Amino acid sequence: MTNKLSERYVEIILDGGRNTGSFYEGLGFDKIMLDDYDELSQFCNWLDKEIGGCGPINIQPLWTAFNNPTSLFAKQTIKYWKEKLSIYAKL
């Protein structure tokens, strides 16, 4: 897959998370290319378990971080969004 999620996949992931409360569970198998399913399902699982969520503003940076986990950008992005989203988990 490319370095950037397509707008279609962004909509599918965000809609699935919004509708089910879980990006992984909301990922519609019938809506994505079979070749992309494994990577997208791993990303959605990672969003649920490691990050705690995402939205339109951070899905692309998180996708980049997911695909380059050892880069400085990834480490900073992951830390930043985990901290931001942890505030909402406490409410």
N, C-alpha and C positions, 0 to 999 in steps of 0.2 A: 504494500500500500504506500501511498505518498506520505510526505512529511506533514501534510495538512489534511485534516478530516474534511471530506466534502460537506457541503451545506446540507445535503440530504441525510448523511450519517449523523451530523450534529443534531438535526431535528429529530431523527429516530431515537437517538440516545437520550436527549433531553426530554422528549415526550414520554418515553418509556419510564424514565426516572420519576417524572412528575405524576404519571398515572398509577404507578405501582409502589412508589417509595423506594425502589431499588433499581439502579441502572442495569444491573445484571439480569434481574428477573424481568425487567421491562423491555429488554432487547428483543425485538421481534425477528425471530429466525426467518420468517417468511418475507421480511422487508429488505434484507441485505443479501449481497452476493455471497454465495457459498464459500468462495475463496477468502473472503474477508471475515467470516464469522468467528473463527478461532481468535484472531487478533483483537477484534472488537469485543468479544465476550471477556477476554482477559483484561482488556482496558476497563470495561464496565465493572468487573469484579474488583479490580484495583481501586477504582473510584469509590466503590462502596466500602471496602475494607481498610484501605490505607489512607485515603484522603478524607472521606466523609461527605462527599458530594461534589457538585460542580454546577455551573450555569453557563449562560452564553458568554459571559465576560472571561471565563477562565478555562473553558474546555480545550481551546487550541493550545495554550501554553502547557496544560496538563498532558495533552496528547504528545507534545514534543518531549516533555519530561519523562513520560512513560516509555517512549522509544529510545531515550538516551539517558538511562537512569544514573550513570556514573558521572555525567557532566556537571560542572559547577552550576550551570543554568538550572538543571533538573533539581539539584539539591536545594537551591535557593527557592525555586518555584514550589516544590513540595512542602518545604518548611513553612513558607509564607501562607499557602492555602490551607494547610492542616491547622495552623494557628487560627486563621480567620474563621474557618468552619467549626472549630472546636467550641467557639463561643455559642453557636446556635445549638450545639448538641447538649449544652448545659441548661438550656431554657426549658 
